Amino acid sequence: MSEQSPPEDARAECADALPGHADALPEYAERVLDVAERIPPGRVMTYGDVAEWLEDGGPRQVGRVMALYGGAVPWWRVVRADGVLLPGHELRALAHYRAEGTPLKQAASSAEGHLPRLDMRRARWDGGAGAEDHI
């Protein structure tokens, strides 16, 4: 089974992970995860883009959902607006970006760790093609 196709019960397990939030957060989390799954390979959306597309919440809420539940979806496609790779997960994300052909900008030799950034101008997805059943 691919990383993009988690078992059907994976999200149900995630929904029970936060006691006391069984009503509000799991529904929002499900919507955020649905958006992450719709992002085509080689493209990204920012946390703010996802919130704007959902017309609900903000970048911090989306980031929180991705931090808690994002492992069940292509988490590397929901990113920071500045194109910096997710701290602590840079190498795993970079492997996904390279495999999917996501546009990257080479790091300057003075950049810490010499890790590239996402080329947001070219990699950013607006939710257009393939998003016909908008949530």
C-alpha positions as CSV (number, residue, x, y, z in Angstrom):
1,M,0.0,0.0,0.0
2,S,1.4,3.4,-0.9
3,E,1.9,6.3,1.5
4,Q,-0.8,8.2,-0.4
5,S,-3.4,5.5,0.3
6,P,-3.5,4.9,4.0
7,P,-5.8,2.1,5.4
8,E,-9.4,3.2,5.7
9,D,-9.3,2.9,9.4
10,A,-6.2,5.1,9.8
11,R,-8.2,8.3,10.0
12,A,-10.7,6.8,12.4
13,E,-7.8,6.0,14.8
14,C,-6.6,9.6,14.4
15,A,-10.0,11.0,15.3
16,D,-9.8,9.4,18.7
17,A,-6.4,10.7,19.5
18,L,-7.5,13.9,21.2
19,P,-9.9,13.3,24.0
20,G,-12.3,16.2,24.5
21,H,-12.1,17.3,20.9
22,A,-14.2,14.5,19.4
23,D,-16.7,16.9,17.9
24,A,-14.8,19.9,16.5
25,L,-11.2,18.9,15.7
26,P,-11.7,15.6,14.0
27,E,-14.1,17.0,11.4
28,Y,-11.8,19.9,10.6
29,A,-8.8,17.5,10.6
30,E,-10.6,15.3,8.1
31,R,-11.2,18.3,5.8
32,V,-7.6,19.4,6.1
33,L,-6.3,15.8,5.3
34,D,-8.7,15.6,2.4
35,V,-7.1,18.7,0.9
36,A,-3.6,17.4,1.5
37,E,-4.6,14.2,-0.4
38,R,-5.9,16.2,-3.4
39,I,-2.6,18.1,-3.9
40,P,-1.0,16.5,-7.0
41,P,2.5,15.0,-6.9
42,G,5.1,17.7,-7.5
43,R,2.9,20.5,-6.2
44,V,2.4,22.1,-2.8
45,M,0.0,24.2,-0.8
46,T,0.9,26.4,2.1
47,Y,-0.8,26.0,5.5
48,G,-2.6,29.3,4.7
49,D,-3.6,28.1,1.3
50,V,-5.3,25.1,2.8
51,A,-7.2,27.2,5.3
52,E,-8.2,29.6,2.6
53,W,-9.4,26.8,0.3
54,L,-11.5,25.4,3.1
55,E,-12.7,28.9,4.0
56,D,-12.2,27.9,7.7
57,G,-9.4,28.2,10.2
58,G,-6.0,29.6,9.6
59,P,-2.4,28.5,9.0
60,R,-1.8,27.7,12.6
61,Q,-4.9,25.4,12.7
62,V,-3.9,23.6,9.6
63,G,-0.3,23.3,10.9
64,R,-1.7,21.8,14.1
65,V,-3.8,19.2,12.2
66,M,-0.8,18.3,10.0
67,A,1.4,17.9,13.1
68,L,-1.1,15.6,14.8
69,Y,-2.6,13.7,11.9
70,G,-0.5,14.4,8.8
71,G,1.3,11.1,8.7
72,A,-1.7,9.5,7.1
73,V,-1.5,11.7,4.0
74,P,1.3,13.2,1.8
75,W,2.3,15.6,4.5
76,W,5.3,17.0,2.5
77,R,2.8,18.7,0.1
78,V,1.5,21.1,2.9
79,V,4.3,23.6,3.5
80,R,5.5,26.9,4.9
81,A,4.9,29.9,2.7
82,D,8.7,30.7,2.6
83,G,9.5,27.3,1.0
84,V,11.8,26.2,3.9
85,L,11.6,22.5,4.4
86,L,9.8,21.2,7.5
87,P,12.4,21.4,10.4
88,G,13.2,17.9,11.6
89,H,11.8,16.3,8.5
90,E,14.0,18.0,5.8
91,L,15.7,14.9,4.4
92,R,12.5,12.8,4.2
93,A,10.6,15.6,2.6
94,L,13.5,16.3,0.2
95,A,13.4,12.7,-0.9
96,H,9.7,13.0,-1.7
97,Y,10.2,16.3,-3.6
98,R,12.9,14.8,-5.7
99,A,10.9,11.7,-6.4
100,E,7.9,13.7,-7.5
101,G,9.8,16.4,-9.4
102,T,8.7,19.2,-7.1
103,P,10.5,22.5,-8.2
104,L,13.3,23.4,-5.8
105,K,15.7,26.3,-5.5
106,Q,19.3,25.4,-4.7
107,A,20.5,26.6,-1.4
108,A,23.2,29.3,-1.2
109,S,26.6,28.0,-0.1
110,S,26.1,30.2,3.0
111,A,22.8,28.6,3.9
112,E,22.7,26.4,7.0
113,G,22.9,22.7,6.0
114,H,22.9,23.7,2.3
115,L,19.4,22.4,1.9
116,P,17.3,23.6,-1.0
117,R,14.0,25.4,-0.6
118,L,10.8,24.8,-2.5
119,D,10.4,27.1,-5.5
120,M,7.1,28.4,-4.4
121,R,6.4,30.3,-7.6
122,R,6.5,27.1,-9.6
123,A,5.5,24.5,-7.1
124,R,2.4,26.1,-5.5
125,W,-0.9,24.6,-6.5
126,D,-4.0,26.8,-6.5
127,G,-6.5,23.9,-6.0
128,G,-7.6,24.2,-9.6
129,A,-7.3,21.1,-11.9
130,G,-8.3,18.0,-10.1
131,A,-10.2,19.8,-7.3
132,E,-13.6,19.8,-8.9
133,D,-15.4,18.4,-5.8
134,H,-14.2,21.3,-3.6
135,I,-14.9,20.6,0.0
